[in-house]
Amino acid sequence: MNETTDPNSHILLLGIIAFYWALLSTWGQTQPRQCNDKAKRDDAPTGQRNDSDERRASADTLLDGIRKIDPDFDVAAFLAGAKTAYETILRAYADSDIQALKRLVGPEVLDAFELAISERRDRKETLLLTFIGTSEAKIVDTLDEDGTTEIVVRYVSELVSVTRSVNNEILAGDPEQIVEVIDKWTFASETQSTKRNWMLIATSGE
């Protein structure tokens, strides 16, 4: 997807579950903007910090500004919520569940999703998605300005997606193939909000 949207560039998902929405509603921390860095894995000599230490230090640096505003910001809890949000939004998109998307995404992203869903309906196509799982979700960028906190999360996930015609012919995808998808999603919340309500405001893909 490009900077604000292109939901068709990564085929997205299946039905929203009430449990997911309840979990998202209590996701009481922060959400992302976008950035693109793959961790480099070089052998580290004995006595030097390893890649895991470097990634942790990098994440801590990114979050310094947020922690000045919210000292209790919990990275693990935020990323758990971000992973749930990722799967839930993808499922809602694949299911053409506009009402669910309205609760989870900002206006620009919603407009792009609605357009893609409308075009899919006009073509009488069906998107079937099986979400295998998310192997990675990490914070890669943060921003706090104009009363809004943004956090960018990079996801690496696996899924099976198939687009079928009205005659059930396969137009895209492969029901027998698991595809790796890499996305960066930006979530935003009002900085001074006592109960953070994170919304997806931008997407991009690698």
Contacts in CASP RR format, 6 or more apart in sequence:
PFRMAT RR
TARGET T0000
AUTHOR 0000-0000-0000
METHOD contacts of the structure
MODEL  1
MNETTDPNSHILLLGIIAFYWALLSTWGQTQPRQCNDKAKRDDAPTGQRN
DSDERRASADTLLDGIRKIDPDFDVAAFLAGAKTAYETILRAYADSDIQA
LKRLVGPEVLDAFELAISERRDRKETLLLTFIGTSEAKIVDTLDEDGTTE
IVVRYVSELVSVTRSVNNEILAGDPEQIVEVIDKWTFASETQSTKRNWML
IATSGE
1 7 0 8 1.000
1 9 0 8 1.000
1 10 0 8 1.000
1 183 0 8 1.000
1 203 0 8 1.000
1 204 0 8 1.000
1 205 0 8 1.000
2 9 0 8 1.000
2 204 0 8 1.000
2 205 0 8 1.000
3 34 0 8 1.000
3 202 0 8 1.000
3 203 0 8 1.000
3 204 0 8 1.000
4 108 0 8 1.000
4 109 0 8 1.000
4 112 0 8 1.000
4 202 0 8 1.000
4 203 0 8 1.000
5 108 0 8 1.000
5 109 0 8 1.000
5 111 0 8 1.000
5 112 0 8 1.000
5 113 0 8 1.000
5 202 0 8 1.000
5 203 0 8 1.000
6 112 0 8 1.000
6 203 0 8 1.000
7 93 0 8 1.000
7 112 0 8 1.000
7 113 0 8 1.000
7 116 0 8 1.000
7 203 0 8 1.000
8 116 0 8 1.000
9 205 0 8 1.000
10 181 0 8 1.000
10 183 0 8 1.000
10 205 0 8 1.000
11 94 0 8 1.000
11 127 0 8 1.000
11 129 0 8 1.000
11 159 0 8 1.000
11 161 0 8 1.000
11 163 0 8 1.000
11 172 0 8 1.000
11 173 0 8 1.000
12 89 0 8 1.000
12 90 0 8 1.000
12 91 0 8 1.000
12 93 0 8 1.000
12 94 0 8 1.000
12 127 0 8 1.000
12 129 0 8 1.000
12 161 0 8 1.000
13 87 0 8 1.000
13 89 0 8 1.000
13 90 0 8 1.000
13 91 0 8 1.000
13 92 0 8 1.000
13 93 0 8 1.000
13 94 0 8 1.000
13 95 0 8 1.000
13 129 0 8 1.000
13 131 0 8 1.000
13 159 0 8 1.000
14 91 0 8 1.000
14 94 0 8 1.000
14 95 0 8 1.000
14 128 0 8 1.000
14 129 0 8 1.000
14 130 0 8 1.000
14 131 0 8 1.000
15 91 0 8 1.000
15 92 0 8 1.000
15 94 0 8 1.000
15 95 0 8 1.000
15 97 0 8 1.000
16 88 0 8 1.000
16 91 0 8 1.000
16 92 0 8 1.000
16 95 0 8 1.000
16 97 0 8 1.000
16 100 0 8 1.000
17 88 0 8 1.000
17 91 0 8 1.000
20 84 0 8 1.000
20 87 0 8 1.000
20 88 0 8 1.000
21 88 0 8 1.000
21 100 0 8 1.000
21 103 0 8 1.000
23 81 0 8 1.000
23 84 0 8 1.000
24 81 0 8 1.000
24 84 0 8 1.000
24 85 0 8 1.000
24 88 0 8 1.000
24 104 0 8 1.000
24 198 0 8 1.000
25 197 0 8 1.000
27 77 0 8 1.000
27 78 0 8 1.000
27 81 0 8 1.000
27 84 0 8 1.000
27 85 0 8 1.000
27 196 0 8 1.000
27 198 0 8 1.000
28 77 0 8 1.000
28 78 0 8 1.000
28 195 0 8 1.000
28 196 0 8 1.000
28 198 0 8 1.000
29 70 0 8 1.000
29 73 0 8 1.000
29 74 0 8 1.000
29 77 0 8 1.000
29 78 0 8 1.000
29 196 0 8 1.000
29 198 0 8 1.000
30 66 0 8 1.000
30 70 0 8 1.000
30 73 0 8 1.000
30 78 0 8 1.000
30 142 0 8 1.000
30 149 0 8 1.000
30 151 0 8 1.000
30 187 0 8 1.000
30 189 0 8 1.000
30 196 0 8 1.000
30 198 0 8 1.000
31 78 0 8 1.000
31 82 0 8 1.000
31 149 0 8 1.000
31 150 0 8 1.000
31 151 0 8 1.000
31 153 0 8 1.000
31 186 0 8 1.000
31 187 0 8 1.000
31 188 0 8 1.000
31 189 0 8 1.000
31 196 0 8 1.000
31 198 0 8 1.000
31 199 0 8 1.000
31 200 0 8 1.000
32 82 0 8 1.000
32 139 0 8 1.000
32 140 0 8 1.000
32 141 0 8 1.000
32 142 0 8 1.000
32 150 0 8 1.000
32 151 0 8 1.000
32 152 0 8 1.000
32 153 0 8 1.000
32 184 0 8 1.000
32 185 0 8 1.000
32 186 0 8 1.000
32 187 0 8 1.000
32 188 0 8 1.000
33 141 0 8 1.000
33 142 0 8 1.000
33 143 0 8 1.000
33 150 0 8 1.000
33 151 0 8 1.000
33 152 0 8 1.000
33 186 0 8 1.000
33 188 0 8 1.000
33 202 0 8 1.000
34 140 0 8 1.000
34 141 0 8 1.000
34 152 0 8 1.000
34 184 0 8 1.000
34 185 0 8 1.000
34 186 0 8 1.000
34 202 0 8 1.000
34 203 0 8 1.000
34 204 0 8 1.000
35 140 0 8 1.000
35 141 0 8 1.000
35 152 0 8 1.000
35 154 0 8 1.000
35 184 0 8 1.000
36 140 0 8 1.000
36 154 0 8 1.000
36 184 0 8 1.000
36 204 0 8 1.000
36 206 0 8 1.000
37 140 0 8 1.000
37 154 0 8 1.000
39 51 0 8 1.000
39 54 0 8 1.000
39 55 0 8 1.000
40 51 0 8 1.000
41 51 0 8 1.000
42 51 0 8 1.000
44 50 0 8 1.000
44 51 0 8 1.000
49 57 0 8 1.000
55 138 0 8 1.000
59 75 0 8 1.000
59 138 0 8 1.000
59 139 0 8 1.000
62 139 0 8 1.000
62 140 0 8 1.000
62 141 0 8 1.000
62 142 0 8 1.000
63 73 0 8 1.000
63 75 0 8 1.000
63 139 0 8 1.000
63 142 0 8 1.000
65 142 0 8 1.000
65 144 0 8 1.000
66 73 0 8 1.000
66 142 0 8 1.000
66 144 0 8 1.000
66 149 0 8 1.000
66 151 0 8 1.000
67 73 0 8 1.000
69 144 0 8 1.000
69 149 0 8 1.000
69 191 0 8 1.000
75 139 0 8 1.000
78 139 0 8 1.000
78 151 0 8 1.000
79 137 0 8 1.000
79 138 0 8 1.000
79 139 0 8 1.000
79 153 0 8 1.000
82 137 0 8 1.000
82 153 0 8 1.000
82 185 0 8 1.000
82 187 0 8 1.000
83 134 0 8 1.000
83 137 0 8 1.000
83 155 0 8 1.000
85 104 0 8 1.000
85 187 0 8 1.000
85 198 0 8 1.000
85 200 0 8 1.000
86 134 0 8 1.000
86 137 0 8 1.000
86 153 0 8 1.000
86 155 0 8 1.000
86 157 0 8 1.000
86 183 0 8 1.000
86 185 0 8 1.000
87 131 0 8 1.000
87 133 0 8 1.000
87 134 0 8 1.000
87 157 0 8 1.000
88 100 0 8 1.000
88 104 0 8 1.000
89 101 0 8 1.000
89 104 0 8 1.000
89 105 0 8 1.000
89 200 0 8 1.000
90 129 0 8 1.000
90 131 0 8 1.000
90 159 0 8 1.000
91 97 0 8 1.000
91 129 0 8 1.000
91 131 0 8 1.000
92 100 0 8 1.000
92 101 0 8 1.000
92 104 0 8 1.000
93 101 0 8 1.000
93 113 0 8 1.000
93 116 0 8 1.000
93 117 0 8 1.000
94 127 0 8 1.000
94 128 0 8 1.000
94 129 0 8 1.000
94 161 0 8 1.000
96 117 0 8 1.000
96 120 0 8 1.000
96 121 0 8 1.000
98 113 0 8 1.000
98 114 0 8 1.000
98 117 0 8 1.000
101 110 0 8 1.000
101 113 0 8 1.000
101 114 0 8 1.000
102 110 0 8 1.000
104 199 0 8 1.000
104 200 0 8 1.000
105 113 0 8 1.000
105 199 0 8 1.000
105 200 0 8 1.000
105 201 0 8 1.000
106 199 0 8 1.000
106 200 0 8 1.000
106 201 0 8 1.000
108 201 0 8 1.000
108 202 0 8 1.000
109 200 0 8 1.000
109 201 0 8 1.000
109 202 0 8 1.000
109 203 0 8 1.000
120 126 0 8 1.000
120 127 0 8 1.000
120 163 0 8 1.000
123 165 0 8 1.000
124 165 0 8 1.000
124 166 0 8 1.000
125 163 0 8 1.000
125 164 0 8 1.000
125 165 0 8 1.000
125 166 0 8 1.000
125 171 0 8 1.000
126 163 0 8 1.000
126 164 0 8 1.000
127 161 0 8 1.000
127 162 0 8 1.000
127 163 0 8 1.000
128 161 0 8 1.000
128 162 0 8 1.000
128 163 0 8 1.000
128 164 0 8 1.000
128 175 0 8 1.000
129 159 0 8 1.000
129 160 0 8 1.000
129 161 0 8 1.000
129 162 0 8 1.000
130 159 0 8 1.000
130 160 0 8 1.000
130 161 0 8 1.000
131 157 0 8 1.000
131 159 0 8 1.000
132 157 0 8 1.000
132 158 0 8 1.000
132 159 0 8 1.000
132 160 0 8 1.000
132 178 0 8 1.000
133 157 0 8 1.000
133 158 0 8 1.000
133 159 0 8 1.000
134 155 0 8 1.000
134 156 0 8 1.000
134 157 0 8 1.000
135 156 0 8 1.000
135 157 0 8 1.000
135 158 0 8 1.000
136 154 0 8 1.000
136 155 0 8 1.000
136 156 0 8 1.000
137 153 0 8 1.000
137 154 0 8 1.000
137 155 0 8 1.000
137 156 0 8 1.000
138 153 0 8 1.000
138 154 0 8 1.000
139 151 0 8 1.000
139 152 0 8 1.000
139 153 0 8 1.000
139 154 0 8 1.000
140 152 0 8 1.000
140 153 0 8 1.000
140 154 0 8 1.000
140 184 0 8 1.000
141 151 0 8 1.000
141 152 0 8 1.000
142 149 0 8 1.000
142 150 0 8 1.000
142 151 0 8 1.000
142 152 0 8 1.000
143 149 0 8 1.000
143 150 0 8 1.000
143 151 0 8 1.000
144 150 0 8 1.000
144 191 0 8 1.000
147 190 0 8 1.000
147 191 0 8 1.000
147 192 0 8 1.000
148 188 0 8 1.000
148 189 0 8 1.000
148 190 0 8 1.000
148 191 0 8 1.000
149 188 0 8 1.000
149 189 0 8 1.000
149 190 0 8 1.000
149 191 0 8 1.000
150 186 0 8 1.000
150 187 0 8 1.000
150 188 0 8 1.000
150 201 0 8 1.000
151 186 0 8 1.000
151 187 0 8 1.000
152 184 0 8 1.000
152 185 0 8 1.000
152 186 0 8 1.000
152 187 0 8 1.000
153 184 0 8 1.000
153 185 0 8 1.000
153 187 0 8 1.000
154 182 0 8 1.000
154 183 0 8 1.000
154 184 0 8 1.000
155 181 0 8 1.000
155 182 0 8 1.000
155 183 0 8 1.000
155 184 0 8 1.000
155 185 0 8 1.000
156 180 0 8 1.000
156 181 0 8 1.000
156 182 0 8 1.000
157 180 0 8 1.000
157 181 0 8 1.000
157 183 0 8 1.000
158 178 0 8 1.000
158 179 0 8 1.000
158 180 0 8 1.000
158 181 0 8 1.000
159 178 0 8 1.000
159 179 0 8 1.000
159 181 0 8 1.000
160 174 0 8 1.000
160 175 0 8 1.000
160 176 0 8 1.000
160 177 0 8 1.000
160 178 0 8 1.000
160 179 0 8 1.000
161 172 0 8 1.000
161 173 0 8 1.000
161 179 0 8 1.000
162 170 0 8 1.000
162 172 0 8 1.000
162 173 0 8 1.000
162 174 0 8 1.000
162 175 0 8 1.000
163 170 0 8 1.000
163 171 0 8 1.000
163 172 0 8 1.000
163 173 0 8 1.000
164 170 0 8 1.000
164 171 0 8 1.000
165 171 0 8 1.000
173 179 0 8 1.000
182 205 0 8 1.000
182 206 0 8 1.000
183 203 0 8 1.000
183 204 0 8 1.000
183 205 0 8 1.000
183 206 0 8 1.000
184 203 0 8 1.000
184 204 0 8 1.000
184 205 0 8 1.000
184 206 0 8 1.000
185 200 0 8 1.000
185 202 0 8 1.000
185 203 0 8 1.000
185 204 0 8 1.000
186 200 0 8 1.000
186 201 0 8 1.000
186 202 0 8 1.000
186 203 0 8 1.000
187 198 0 8 1.000
187 199 0 8 1.000
187 200 0 8 1.000
187 201 0 8 1.000
188 198 0 8 1.000
188 199 0 8 1.000
188 201 0 8 1.000
189 196 0 8 1.000
189 197 0 8 1.000
189 198 0 8 1.000
189 199 0 8 1.000
190 196 0 8 1.000
190 197 0 8 1.000
END
